[in-house]
C-alpha cells in the first residue's frame, strides 16, 4: 500500500518526537503525555495501528541513540518532515520544552533541525504567506 504524503509526514513526526524526548536519557511523564496526545491527534491513514508503529519507533530510536546515530536518524526524516515544516518545528519545540528544560542534546538536535534540515522549507513557507495574502487582496 502506498502511503500518502500526509501519512509519511505523520510517521516521520512521531519518529522525530521520540528521538527528541529520548535523546537526553530521561523520559518524563509530561513528555510521554505530550507525545501520546500528539499521536492521537494525527490523521492516521496506515494499516499499521498507531500503537504498533510507536512501539517500533521507540525501539528503532533507542538503537540509533545507543549507536550514536541520532543525527543520521534525524537526517533520514528530512524529506518527509519538510511536508509540513511549520508543524514539525512546533512539535519539536513543544516536546523538548514540555518538561521545563532543554538538555544540551535536545538543543543540538533542534539546531540541526531548524538550521540545516528544515531551513529551506521554513523559509519557503514563510515567504509564501505574504504572497497568499496579497493575492487575496481586492484589486
Buried (B, 14 or more C-beta within 10 A) or exposed (E): EEBEEBBBBBBBBBBBBBBBBBBBEEBBEBBEEBBEEBBEEBEBEBEBEBEEBBEEBBEBBEEBBEEEEBBEBBBEBBBBBBBBBEBBBEBBBBBBBBBEEBBEBBEBBBEBBBEEBBEEBBEEBEEEEEEEEEEEEEE
